[in-house]
Every structure is written in structure tokens, then in C-alpha cells.
Amino acid sequence: MRIDKYLKVSRLIKRRELASEACLSSRVYLNGRPVKPGAQVKVGDRIELRLGASPLTVEITDIRETTKKEDAQTLFRVI
């Protein structure tokens, strides 16, 4: 799955367009490297979001094409 879509499905970023812009402006890191919106993610990868004052690092625990709002928290684990 593309990282921009994963960020949207997991509700880490509200819209896919915003996720793409964050990737293009080097605010999203995958396993320690800045990524483009089309980078592929897999279970076990670590994503670091540098959007606010403090960065957020999560580990991917599951990948789904769609999910309900209540189940979105099960797709990742905050580190």
C-alpha cells in the first residue's frame, strides 16, 4: 500500500492530499528516510511524522484498504 493512502486509512492524517503534501515536503519518514507519497509500506515498518512541535513515531501492525474510525487505532502502535 502507498504511504499516503496508509496515513489516510489509519487516520494519522485526515486527508490523502495532505498526506501527499507532507511526504513531498519531507515531513514523513519511513524507517528513518524521507519518502515520496508512492513509497510502499508493509507490516513492521516505522513511520515518523514531523508535523507539529514533537514528532510522532508509529510502527505499522496491520494494513487494510478500508477501516472504520473505531478500528483505525489497531493499524499502528505508537512508539
HTML snippet that shows the backbone in 3Dmol.js (N, CA, C, O; Angstrom):
<script src="https://3Dmol.org/build/3Dmol-min.js"></script>
<div id="view" style="width:600px;height:400px;position:relative"></div>
<script>
const pdb = `
ATOM      1  N   MET A   1       0.846  -1.173   0.000  1.00  0.00           N
ATOM      2  CA  MET A   1       0.000   0.000   0.000  1.00  0.00           C
ATOM      3  C   MET A   1       0.896   1.242   0.000  1.00  0.00           C
ATOM      4  O   MET A   1       1.960   1.249   0.618  1.00  0.00           O
ATOM      5  N   ARG A   2       0.463   2.269  -0.684  1.00  0.00           N
ATOM      6  CA  ARG A   2       1.190   3.539  -0.710  1.00  0.00           C
ATOM      7  C   ARG A   2       1.120   4.202   0.661  1.00  0.00           C
ATOM      8  O   ARG A   2       0.125   4.074   1.374  1.00  0.00           O
ATOM      9  N   ILE A   3       2.176   4.904   1.018  1.00  0.00           N
ATOM     10  CA  ILE A   3       2.229   5.530   2.342  1.00  0.00           C
ATOM     11  C   ILE A   3       1.179   6.623   2.502  1.00  0.00           C
ATOM     12  O   ILE A   3       0.618   6.780   3.586  1.00  0.00           O
ATOM     13  N   ASP A   4       0.900   7.384   1.436  1.00  0.00           N
ATOM     14  CA  ASP A   4      -0.108   8.435   1.570  1.00  0.00           C
ATOM     15  C   ASP A   4      -1.491   7.844   1.828  1.00  0.00           C
ATOM     16  O   ASP A   4      -2.268   8.405   2.601  1.00  0.00           O
ATOM     17  N   LYS A   5      -1.802   6.731   1.195  1.00  0.00           N
ATOM     18  CA  LYS A   5      -3.095   6.083   1.437  1.00  0.00           C
ATOM     19  C   LYS A   5      -3.134   5.481   2.840  1.00  0.00           C
ATOM     20  O   LYS A   5      -4.159   5.566   3.518  1.00  0.00           O
ATOM     21  N   TYR A   6      -2.026   4.871   3.287  1.00  0.00           N
ATOM     22  CA  TYR A   6      -1.989   4.290   4.633  1.00  0.00           C
ATOM     23  C   TYR A   6      -2.213   5.369   5.696  1.00  0.00           C
ATOM     24  O   TYR A   6      -2.949   5.149   6.658  1.00  0.00           O
ATOM     25  N   LEU A   7      -1.585   6.523   5.525  1.00  0.00           N
ATOM     26  CA  LEU A   7      -1.744   7.602   6.501  1.00  0.00           C
ATOM     27  C   LEU A   7      -3.196   8.044   6.593  1.00  0.00           C
ATOM     28  O   LEU A   7      -3.672   8.379   7.678  1.00  0.00           O
ATOM     29  N   LYS A   8      -3.901   8.048   5.474  1.00  0.00           N
ATOM     30  CA  LYS A   8      -5.311   8.429   5.459  1.00  0.00           C
ATOM     31  C   LYS A   8      -6.182   7.343   6.079  1.00  0.00           C
ATOM     32  O   LYS A   8      -7.031   7.635   6.921  1.00  0.00           O
ATOM     33  N   VAL A   9      -5.977   6.073   5.663  1.00  0.00           N
ATOM     34  CA  VAL A   9      -6.793   4.967   6.173  1.00  0.00           C
ATOM     35  C   VAL A   9      -6.609   4.797   7.677  1.00  0.00           C
ATOM     36  O   VAL A   9      -7.572   4.511   8.390  1.00  0.00           O
ATOM     37  N   SER A  10      -5.386   4.969   8.164  1.00  0.00           N
ATOM     38  CA  SER A  10      -5.114   4.806   9.592  1.00  0.00           C
ATOM     39  C   SER A  10      -5.506   6.037  10.407  1.00  0.00           C
ATOM     40  O   SER A  10      -5.407   6.030  11.634  1.00  0.00           O
ATOM     41  N   ARG A  11      -5.947   7.081   9.732  1.00  0.00           N
ATOM     42  CA  ARG A  11      -6.383   8.338  10.353  1.00  0.00           C
ATOM     43  C   ARG A  11      -5.239   9.089  11.045  1.00  0.00           C
ATOM     44  O   ARG A  11      -5.485   9.911  11.928  1.00  0.00           O
ATOM     45  N   LEU A  12      -3.988   8.811  10.647  1.00  0.00           N
ATOM     46  CA  LEU A  12      -2.866   9.590  11.181  1.00  0.00           C
ATOM     47  C   LEU A  12      -2.869  10.986  10.560  1.00  0.00           C
ATOM     48  O   LEU A  12      -2.480  11.959  11.207  1.00  0.00           O
ATOM     49  N   ILE A  13      -3.306  11.081   9.310  1.00  0.00           N
ATOM     50  CA  ILE A  13      -3.511  12.361   8.629  1.00  0.00           C
ATOM     51  C   ILE A  13      -4.913  12.318   8.042  1.00  0.00           C
ATOM     52  O   ILE A  13      -5.336  11.292   7.510  1.00  0.00           O
ATOM     53  N   LYS A  14      -5.629  13.425   8.138  1.00  0.00           N
ATOM     54  CA  LYS A  14      -7.050  13.439   7.831  1.00  0.00           C
ATOM     55  C   LYS A  14      -7.387  13.169   6.365  1.00  0.00           C
ATOM     56  O   LYS A  14      -8.321  12.423   6.073  1.00  0.00           O
ATOM     57  N   ARG A  15      -6.629  13.774   5.437  1.00  0.00           N
ATOM     58  CA  ARG A  15      -6.932  13.616   4.010  1.00  0.00           C
ATOM     59  C   ARG A  15      -5.702  13.132   3.253  1.00  0.00           C
ATOM     60  O   ARG A  15      -4.566  13.421   3.631  1.00  0.00           O
ATOM     61  N   ARG A  16      -5.950  12.393   2.181  1.00  0.00           N
ATOM     62  CA  ARG A  16      -4.841  11.839   1.388  1.00  0.00           C
ATOM     63  C   ARG A  16      -4.032  12.953   0.721  1.00  0.00           C
ATOM     64  O   ARG A  16      -2.814  12.836   0.588  1.00  0.00           O
ATOM     65  N   GLU A  17      -4.681  14.003   0.312  1.00  0.00           N
ATOM     66  CA  GLU A  17      -3.977  15.142  -0.287  1.00  0.00           C
ATOM     67  C   GLU A  17      -2.986  15.751   0.709  1.00  0.00           C
ATOM     68  O   GLU A  17      -1.862  16.087   0.335  1.00  0.00           O
ATOM     69  N   LEU A  18      -3.389  15.892   1.952  1.00  0.00           N
ATOM     70  CA  LEU A  18      -2.491  16.421   2.981  1.00  0.00           C
ATOM     71  C   LEU A  18      -1.341  15.455   3.251  1.00  0.00           C
ATOM     72  O   LEU A  18      -0.215  15.884   3.505  1.00  0.00           O
ATOM     73  N   ALA A  19      -1.619  14.161   3.196  1.00  0.00           N
ATOM     74  CA  ALA A  19      -0.568  13.160   3.391  1.00  0.00           C
ATOM     75  C   ALA A  19       0.462  13.252   2.266  1.00  0.00           C
ATOM     76  O   ALA A  19       1.664  13.159   2.515  1.00  0.00           O
ATOM     77  N   SER A  20      -0.003  13.433   1.039  1.00  0.00           N
ATOM     78  CA  SER A  20       0.911  13.573  -0.102  1.00  0.00           C
ATOM     79  C   SER A  20       1.772  14.815   0.033  1.00  0.00           C
ATOM     80  O   SER A  20       2.975  14.769  -0.222  1.00  0.00           O
ATOM     81  N   GLU A  21       1.170  15.920   0.431  1.00  0.00           N
ATOM     82  CA  GLU A  21       1.914  17.170   0.608  1.00  0.00           C
ATOM     83  C   GLU A  21       2.950  17.038   1.726  1.00  0.00           C
ATOM     84  O   GLU A  21       4.060  17.558   1.604  1.00  0.00           O
ATOM     85  N   ALA A  22       2.599  16.350   2.808  1.00  0.00           N
ATOM     86  CA  ALA A  22       3.541  16.151   3.912  1.00  0.00           C
ATOM     87  C   ALA A  22       4.740  15.323   3.448  1.00  0.00           C
ATOM     88  O   ALA A  22       5.875  15.602   3.834  1.00  0.00           O
ATOM     89  N   CYS A  23       4.491  14.311   2.624  1.00  0.00           N
ATOM     90  CA  CYS A  23       5.587  13.495   2.093  1.00  0.00           C
ATOM     91  C   CYS A  23       6.488  14.324   1.188  1.00  0.00           C
ATOM     92  O   CYS A  23       7.712  14.232   1.281  1.00  0.00           O
ATOM     93  N   LEU A  24       5.902  15.121   0.324  1.00  0.00           N
ATOM     94  CA  LEU A  24       6.679  15.929  -0.617  1.00  0.00           C
ATOM     95  C   LEU A  24       7.492  17.012   0.077  1.00  0.00           C
ATOM     96  O   LEU A  24       8.518  17.444  -0.449  1.00  0.00           O
ATOM     97  N   SER A  25       7.051  17.460   1.253  1.00  0.00           N
ATOM     98  CA  SER A  25       7.778  18.492   1.979  1.00  0.00           C
ATOM     99  C   SER A  25       8.706  17.894   3.053  1.00  0.00           C
ATOM    100  O   SER A  25       9.124  18.593   3.976  1.00  0.00           O
ATOM    101  N   SER A  26       9.019  16.608   2.924  1.00  0.00           N
ATOM    102  CA  SER A  26       9.958  15.897   3.811  1.00  0.00           C
ATOM    103  C   SER A  26       9.550  15.949   5.282  1.00  0.00           C
ATOM    104  O   SER A  26      10.394  16.149   6.155  1.00  0.00           O
ATOM    105  N   ARG A  27       8.274  15.772   5.553  1.00  0.00           N
ATOM    106  CA  ARG A  27       7.791  15.712   6.932  1.00  0.00           C
ATOM    107  C   ARG A  27       7.413  14.299   7.350  1.00  0.00           C
ATOM    108  O   ARG A  27       7.030  14.066   8.496  1.00  0.00           O
ATOM    109  N   VAL A  28       7.520  13.347   6.408  1.00  0.00           N
ATOM    110  CA  VAL A  28       7.200  11.952   6.688  1.00  0.00           C
ATOM    111  C   VAL A  28       8.433  11.105   6.396  1.00  0.00           C
ATOM    112  O   VAL A  28       9.020  11.192   5.317  1.00  0.00           O
ATOM    113  N   TYR A  29       8.817  10.283   7.375  1.00  0.00           N
ATOM    114  CA  TYR A  29       9.987   9.419   7.244  1.00  0.00           C
ATOM    115  C   TYR A  29       9.552   7.969   7.405  1.00  0.00           C
ATOM    116  O   TYR A  29       8.759   7.648   8.290  1.00  0.00           O
ATOM    117  N   LEU A  30      10.065   7.107   6.557  1.00  0.00           N
ATOM    118  CA  LEU A  30       9.784   5.682   6.621  1.00  0.00           C
ATOM    119  C   LEU A  30      11.092   4.969   6.927  1.00  0.00           C
ATOM    120  O   LEU A  30      12.025   5.000   6.124  1.00  0.00           O
ATOM    121  N   ASN A  31      11.159   4.327   8.087  1.00  0.00           N
ATOM    122  CA  ASN A  31      12.372   3.642   8.533  1.00  0.00           C
ATOM    123  C   ASN A  31      13.593   4.566   8.499  1.00  0.00           C
ATOM    124  O   ASN A  31      14.684   4.151   8.108  1.00  0.00           O
ATOM    125  N   GLY A  32      13.397   5.819   8.913  1.00  0.00           N
ATOM    126  CA  GLY A  32      14.498   6.765   9.030  1.00  0.00           C
ATOM    127  C   GLY A  32      14.835   7.548   7.772  1.00  0.00           C
ATOM    128  O   GLY A  32      15.756   8.365   7.792  1.00  0.00           O
ATOM    129  N   ARG A  33      14.122   7.324   6.684  1.00  0.00           N
ATOM    130  CA  ARG A  33      14.400   8.033   5.429  1.00  0.00           C
ATOM    131  C   ARG A  33      13.182   8.824   4.974  1.00  0.00           C
ATOM    132  O   ARG A  33      12.056   8.342   5.093  1.00  0.00           O
ATOM    133  N   PRO A  34      13.390  10.041   4.451  1.00  0.00           N
ATOM    134  CA  PRO A  34      12.253  10.789   3.897  1.00  0.00           C
ATOM    135  C   PRO A  34      11.699  10.048   2.681  1.00  0.00           C
ATOM    136  O   PRO A  34      12.457   9.463   1.907  1.00  0.00           O
ATOM    137  N   VAL A  35      10.390  10.074   2.516  1.00  0.00           N
ATOM    138  CA  VAL A  35       9.759   9.303   1.442  1.00  0.00           C
ATOM    139  C   VAL A  35       8.859  10.163   0.568  1.00  0.00           C
ATOM    140  O   VAL A  35       8.433  11.248   0.965  1.00  0.00           O
ATOM    141  N   LYS A  36       8.580   9.661  -0.625  1.00  0.00           N
ATOM    142  CA  LYS A  36       7.616  10.263  -1.534  1.00  0.00           C
ATOM    143  C   LYS A  36       6.270   9.594  -1.286  1.00  0.00           C
ATOM    144  O   LYS A  36       6.220   8.526  -0.675  1.00  0.00           O
ATOM    145  N   PRO A  37       5.177  10.201  -1.748  1.00  0.00           N
ATOM    146  CA  PRO A  37       3.839   9.644  -1.481  1.00  0.00           C
ATOM    147  C   PRO A  37       3.621   8.237  -2.016  1.00  0.00           C
ATOM    148  O   PRO A  37       2.757   7.526  -1.502  1.00  0.00           O
ATOM    149  N   GLY A  38       4.363   7.811  -3.019  1.00  0.00           N
ATOM    150  CA  GLY A  38       4.153   6.497  -3.609  1.00  0.00           C
ATOM    151  C   GLY A  38       4.959   5.378  -2.976  1.00  0.00           C
ATOM    152  O   GLY A  38       4.911   4.245  -3.454  1.00  0.00           O
ATOM    153  N   ALA A  39       5.699   5.666  -1.913  1.00  0.00           N
ATOM    154  CA  ALA A  39       6.509   4.634  -1.257  1.00  0.00           C
ATOM    155  C   ALA A  39       5.601   3.550  -0.685  1.00  0.00           C
ATOM    156  O   ALA A  39       4.550   3.846  -0.116  1.00  0.00           O
ATOM    157  N   GLN A  40       6.007   2.306  -0.838  1.00  0.00           N
ATOM    158  CA  GLN A  40       5.222   1.170  -0.353  1.00  0.00           C
ATOM    159  C   GLN A  40       5.551   0.883   1.115  1.00  0.00           C
ATOM    160  O   GLN A  40       6.711   0.923   1.523  1.00  0.00           O
ATOM    161  N   VAL A  41       4.515   0.595   1.893  1.00  0.00           N
ATOM    162  CA  VAL A  41       4.696   0.254   3.306  1.00  0.00           C
ATOM    163  C   VAL A  41       4.296  -1.198   3.531  1.00  0.00           C
ATOM    164  O   VAL A  41       3.510  -1.766   2.773  1.00  0.00           O
ATOM    165  N   LYS A  42       4.853  -1.790   4.588  1.00  0.00           N
ATOM    166  CA  LYS A  42       4.499  -3.159   4.963  1.00  0.00           C
ATOM    167  C   LYS A  42       4.461  -3.244   6.490  1.00  0.00           C
ATOM    168  O   LYS A  42       4.943  -2.349   7.185  1.00  0.00           O
ATOM    169  N   VAL A  43       3.895  -4.307   6.988  1.00  0.00           N
ATOM    170  CA  VAL A  43       3.804  -4.514   8.434  1.00  0.00           C
ATOM    171  C   VAL A  43       5.212  -4.559   9.017  1.00  0.00           C
ATOM    172  O   VAL A  43       6.093  -5.241   8.492  1.00  0.00           O
ATOM    173  N   GLY A  44       5.412  -3.825  10.106  1.00  0.00           N
ATOM    174  CA  GLY A  44       6.705  -3.764  10.767  1.00  0.00           C
ATOM    175  C   GLY A  44       7.483  -2.495  10.453  1.00  0.00           C
ATOM    176  O   GLY A  44       8.439  -2.174  11.158  1.00  0.00           O
ATOM    177  N   ASP A  45       7.094  -1.765   9.411  1.00  0.00           N
ATOM    178  CA  ASP A  45       7.766  -0.509   9.079  1.00  0.00           C
ATOM    179  C   ASP A  45       7.471   0.538  10.149  1.00  0.00           C
ATOM    180  O   ASP A  45       6.439   0.493  10.819  1.00  0.00           O
ATOM    181  N   ARG A  46       8.405   1.486  10.293  1.00  0.00           N
ATOM    182  CA  ARG A  46       8.219   2.588  11.236  1.00  0.00           C
ATOM    183  C   ARG A  46       8.046   3.887  10.459  1.00  0.00           C
ATOM    184  O   ARG A  46       8.814   4.191   9.546  1.00  0.00           O
ATOM    185  N   ILE A  47       7.032   4.639  10.836  1.00  0.00           N
ATOM    186  CA  ILE A  47       6.739   5.917  10.204  1.00  0.00           C
ATOM    187  C   ILE A  47       6.937   7.012  11.237  1.00  0.00           C
ATOM    188  O   ILE A  47       6.430   6.922  12.355  1.00  0.00           O
ATOM    189  N   GLU A  48       7.680   8.051  10.858  1.00  0.00           N
ATOM    190  CA  GLU A  48       7.862   9.206  11.725  1.00  0.00           C
ATOM    191  C   GLU A  48       7.213  10.405  11.049  1.00  0.00           C
ATOM    192  O   GLU A  48       7.533  10.735   9.907  1.00  0.00           O
ATOM    193  N   LEU A  49       6.296  11.057  11.766  1.00  0.00           N
ATOM    194  CA  LEU A  49       5.612  12.246  11.257  1.00  0.00           C
ATOM    195  C   LEU A  49       6.156  13.462  11.987  1.00  0.00           C
ATOM    196  O   LEU A  49       6.097  13.539  13.214  1.00  0.00           O
ATOM    197  N   ARG A  50       6.682  14.401  11.232  1.00  0.00           N
ATOM    198  CA  ARG A  50       7.198  15.638  11.819  1.00  0.00           C
ATOM    199  C   ARG A  50       6.288  16.792  11.412  1.00  0.00           C
ATOM    200  O   ARG A  50       6.657  17.636  10.596  1.00  0.00           O
ATOM    201  N   LEU A  51       5.099  16.812  11.993  1.00  0.00           N
ATOM    202  CA  LEU A  51       4.094  17.799  11.621  1.00  0.00           C
ATOM    203  C   LEU A  51       3.960  18.923  12.634  1.00  0.00           C
ATOM    204  O   LEU A  51       3.677  20.059  12.252  1.00  0.00           O
ATOM    205  N   GLY A  52       4.149  18.646  13.881  1.00  0.00           N
ATOM    206  CA  GLY A  52       3.975  19.651  14.916  1.00  0.00           C
ATOM    207  C   GLY A  52       5.249  19.890  15.686  1.00  0.00           C
ATOM    208  O   GLY A  52       6.349  19.717  15.161  1.00  0.00           O
ATOM    209  N   ALA A  53       5.097  20.290  16.932  1.00  0.00           N
ATOM    210  CA  ALA A  53       6.250  20.591  17.770  1.00  0.00           C
ATOM    211  C   ALA A  53       7.058  19.336  18.106  1.00  0.00           C
ATOM    212  O   ALA A  53       8.287  19.380  18.156  1.00  0.00           O
ATOM    213  N   SER A  54       6.362  18.212  18.337  1.00  0.00           N
ATOM    214  CA  SER A  54       7.084  16.979  18.654  1.00  0.00           C
ATOM    215  C   SER A  54       6.751  15.910  17.611  1.00  0.00           C
ATOM    216  O   SER A  54       5.587  15.747  17.243  1.00  0.00           O
ATOM    217  N   PRO A  55       7.757  15.186  17.136  1.00  0.00           N
ATOM    218  CA  PRO A  55       7.500  14.154  16.121  1.00  0.00           C
ATOM    219  C   PRO A  55       6.743  12.962  16.712  1.00  0.00           C
ATOM    220  O   PRO A  55       6.853  12.669  17.903  1.00  0.00           O
ATOM    221  N   LEU A  56       5.981  12.287  15.866  1.00  0.00           N
ATOM    222  CA  LEU A  56       5.226  11.105  16.255  1.00  0.00           C
ATOM    223  C   LEU A  56       5.794   9.917  15.489  1.00  0.00           C
ATOM    224  O   LEU A  56       5.878   9.952  14.261  1.00  0.00           O
ATOM    225  N   THR A  57       6.182   8.872  16.205  1.00  0.00           N
ATOM    226  CA  THR A  57       6.708   7.669  15.571  1.00  0.00           C
ATOM    227  C   THR A  57       5.765   6.514  15.853  1.00  0.00           C
ATOM    228  O   THR A  57       5.402   6.264  17.002  1.00  0.00           O
ATOM    229  N   VAL A  58       5.366   5.807  14.792  1.00  0.00           N
ATOM    230  CA  VAL A  58       4.465   4.664  14.918  1.00  0.00           C
ATOM    231  C   VAL A  58       5.041   3.471  14.162  1.00  0.00           C
ATOM    232  O   VAL A  58       5.812   3.628  13.215  1.00  0.00           O
ATOM    233  N   GLU A  59       4.654   2.283  14.597  1.00  0.00           N
ATOM    234  CA  GLU A  59       5.016   1.050  13.903  1.00  0.00           C
ATOM    235  C   GLU A  59       3.746   0.458  13.302  1.00  0.00           C
ATOM    236  O   GLU A  59       2.720   0.370  13.976  1.00  0.00           O
ATOM    237  N   ILE A  60       3.812   0.059  12.057  1.00  0.00           N
ATOM    238  CA  ILE A  60       2.655  -0.496  11.366  1.00  0.00           C
ATOM    239  C   ILE A  60       2.414  -1.920  11.870  1.00  0.00           C
ATOM    240  O   ILE A  60       3.310  -2.762  11.829  1.00  0.00           O
ATOM    241  N   THR A  61       1.188  -2.178  12.347  1.00  0.00           N
ATOM    242  CA  THR A  61       0.843  -3.506  12.835  1.00  0.00           C
ATOM    243  C   THR A  61      -0.122  -4.234  11.906  1.00  0.00           C
ATOM    244  O   THR A  61      -0.230  -5.459  11.964  1.00  0.00           O
ATOM    245  N   ASP A  62      -0.825  -3.494  11.052  1.00  0.00           N
ATOM    246  CA  ASP A  62      -1.784  -4.096  10.133  1.00  0.00           C
ATOM    247  C   ASP A  62      -2.009  -3.144   8.962  1.00  0.00           C
ATOM    248  O   ASP A  62      -1.879  -1.928   9.103  1.00  0.00           O
ATOM    249  N   ILE A  63      -2.344  -3.704   7.821  1.00  0.00           N
ATOM    250  CA  ILE A  63      -2.646  -2.894   6.638  1.00  0.00           C
ATOM    251  C   ILE A  63      -3.985  -3.353   6.089  1.00  0.00           C
ATOM    252  O   ILE A  63      -4.185  -4.539   5.825  1.00  0.00           O
ATOM    253  N   ARG A  64      -4.900  -2.409   5.917  1.00  0.00           N
ATOM    254  CA  ARG A  64      -6.220  -2.684   5.345  1.00  0.00           C
ATOM    255  C   ARG A  64      -6.552  -1.607   4.333  1.00  0.00           C
ATOM    256  O   ARG A  64      -6.093  -0.471   4.451  1.00  0.00           O
ATOM    257  N   GLU A  65      -7.352  -1.964   3.334  1.00  0.00           N
ATOM    258  CA  GLU A  65      -7.758  -0.993   2.313  1.00  0.00           C
ATOM    259  C   GLU A  65      -8.728   0.045   2.882  1.00  0.00           C
ATOM    260  O   GLU A  65      -8.662   1.224   2.535  1.00  0.00           O
ATOM    261  N   THR A  66      -9.618  -0.400   3.749  1.00  0.00           N
ATOM    262  CA  THR A  66     -10.560   0.497   4.415  1.00  0.00           C
ATOM    263  C   THR A  66     -10.705   0.055   5.857  1.00  0.00           C
ATOM    264  O   THR A  66     -10.425  -1.092   6.202  1.00  0.00           O
ATOM    265  N   THR A  67     -11.146   0.980   6.694  1.00  0.00           N
ATOM    266  CA  THR A  67     -11.382   0.642   8.096  1.00  0.00           C
ATOM    267  C   THR A  67     -12.361   1.640   8.693  1.00  0.00           C
ATOM    268  O   THR A  67     -12.502   2.760   8.204  1.00  0.00           O
ATOM    269  N   LYS A  68     -13.026   1.226   9.741  1.00  0.00           N
ATOM    270  CA  LYS A  68     -13.922   2.124  10.459  1.00  0.00           C
ATOM    271  C   LYS A  68     -13.100   3.014  11.378  1.00  0.00           C
ATOM    272  O   LYS A  68     -11.968   2.685  11.735  1.00  0.00           O
ATOM    273  N   LYS A  69     -13.674   4.127  11.749  1.00  0.00           N
ATOM    274  CA  LYS A  69     -12.981   5.076  12.610  1.00  0.00           C
ATOM    275  C   LYS A  69     -12.556   4.433  13.931  1.00  0.00           C
ATOM    276  O   LYS A  69     -11.469   4.710  14.438  1.00  0.00           O
ATOM    277  N   GLU A  70     -13.406   3.585  14.481  1.00  0.00           N
ATOM    278  CA  GLU A  70     -13.114   2.947  15.760  1.00  0.00           C
ATOM    279  C   GLU A  70     -11.952   1.957  15.651  1.00  0.00           C
ATOM    280  O   GLU A  70     -11.225   1.752  16.623  1.00  0.00           O
ATOM    281  N   ASP A  71     -11.770   1.345  14.484  1.00  0.00           N
ATOM    282  CA  ASP A  71     -10.737   0.326  14.301  1.00  0.00           C
ATOM    283  C   ASP A  71      -9.419   0.884  13.770  1.00  0.00           C
ATOM    284  O   ASP A  71      -8.442   0.143  13.658  1.00  0.00           O
ATOM    285  N   ALA A  72      -9.373   2.164  13.443  1.00  0.00           N
ATOM    286  CA  ALA A  72      -8.170   2.760  12.852  1.00  0.00           C
ATOM    287  C   ALA A  72      -6.973   2.680  13.807  1.00  0.00           C
ATOM    288  O   ALA A  72      -5.838   2.551  13.349  1.00  0.00           O
ATOM    289  N   GLN A  73      -7.198   2.751  15.096  1.00  0.00           N
ATOM    290  CA  GLN A  73      -6.117   2.704  16.082  1.00  0.00           C
ATOM    291  C   GLN A  73      -5.412   1.348  16.113  1.00  0.00           C
ATOM    292  O   GLN A  73      -4.295   1.253  16.622  1.00  0.00           O
ATOM    293  N   THR A  74      -6.043   0.292  15.578  1.00  0.00           N
ATOM    294  CA  THR A  74      -5.431  -1.025  15.604  1.00  0.00           C
ATOM    295  C   THR A  74      -4.434  -1.229  14.453  1.00  0.00           C
ATOM    296  O   THR A  74      -3.752  -2.253  14.405  1.00  0.00           O
ATOM    297  N   LEU A  75      -4.345  -0.275  13.538  1.00  0.00           N
ATOM    298  CA  LEU A  75      -3.453  -0.407  12.393  1.00  0.00           C
ATOM    299  C   LEU A  75      -2.019  -0.030  12.730  1.00  0.00           C
ATOM    300  O   LEU A  75      -1.106  -0.336  11.962  1.00  0.00           O
ATOM    301  N   PHE A  76      -1.802   0.632  13.866  1.00  0.00           N
ATOM    302  CA  PHE A  76      -0.451   1.065  14.224  1.00  0.00           C
ATOM    303  C   PHE A  76      -0.271   1.055  15.727  1.00  0.00           C
ATOM    304  O   PHE A  76      -1.234   0.993  16.492  1.00  0.00           O
ATOM    305  N   ARG A  77       1.014   1.121  16.137  1.00  0.00           N
ATOM    306  CA  ARG A  77       1.366   1.183  17.570  1.00  0.00           C
ATOM    307  C   ARG A  77       2.314   2.367  17.736  1.00  0.00           C
ATOM    308  O   ARG A  77       3.324   2.459  17.039  1.00  0.00           O
ATOM    309  N   VAL A  78       1.993   3.264  18.651  1.00  0.00           N
ATOM    310  CA  VAL A  78       2.812   4.430  18.908  1.00  0.00           C
ATOM    311  C   VAL A  78       4.062   4.003  19.654  1.00  0.00           C
ATOM    312  O   VAL A  78       3.998   3.229  20.610  1.00  0.00           O
ATOM    313  N   ILE A  79       5.200   4.516  19.207  1.00  0.00           N
ATOM    314  CA  ILE A  79       6.483   4.166  19.825  1.00  0.00           C
ATOM    315  C   ILE A  79       7.006   5.361  20.601  1.00  0.00           C
ATOM    316  O   ILE A  79       8.077   5.285  21.202  1.00  0.00           O
TER     317      ILE A  79
END
`;
const viewer = $3Dmol.createViewer("view");
viewer.addModel(pdb, "pdb");
viewer.setStyle({}, {cartoon: {color: "spectrum"}});
viewer.zoomTo();
viewer.render();
</script>
